[in-house]
Amino acid sequence: MTQHQFQAEPFALPFDPASTALVMIDMQRDFVEPGGFGEALGNDVSFVRTAIAPCKLVLEKAREKGLLIIHTREGHRPDLSDCPAAKLTRGGQTFIGEKGPMGRILVRGEQGHDIIPELYPIAGEPVIDKPGKGAFYQTDLHLILQNHNIKTLIVCGVTTEVCVNTTVREANDRGYECIIPQDCVGSYFPEFQKYALEMIKAQGAIFGWVSNADAIIAGLK
Ligand code: C5J
């Protein structure tokens, strides 16, 4: 039997498609579209929008190959009862729960909280609503992955140094092997993008592997 592998750094990662899932982190309007939370915080969303097209290619290939596909959204209940006070007061000028151009910022059910149309989930793809940065914190992600016997995670989305990195660290501690296609993740800060990826693959893949969309697609063929 030929073994599947993804070309990656610091070395190629063997995987079994049957135990591999794609996790699309927080590709929400609030983070990647003009007028959302990300922009309200003073960020240039063009830096994160570069991830949309490569993410779409990986998503389409994963769907074609029948991988488990999971989407996450960062956000809170309308009454904000699941948002710690320490998080509510962050942001400088714009705060979670306040009215923004796309509805209340990072509140479930609002337009800005939803996933961008280009990467919208289809029927059967679980959507995890997470109150924190990490996708495992106070969610049923681990349970869903275990029930599908998942061992390898392809992690895409935004932002590289915040919710992607936090989720990869959480996943690594739970025994998953994570591979991050670098063109499928985005940061508002180019230097954070660079170092967040370096941190993952350093010291012999201390948290995971770094690859790119083409290599993921080639590996899945
Ligand atoms: C942030 C995220 N950056 N999804 N959230 O606050 O990375």
Boltz pocket constraint, residues with backbone or C-beta under 6 A from the ligand:
constraints:
  - pocket:
      binder: B
      contacts: [[A, 25], [A, 26], [A, 31], [A, 74], [A, 133], [A, 158], [A, 159], [A, 160], [A, 162], [A, 163], [A, 164]]
      max_distance: 6.0
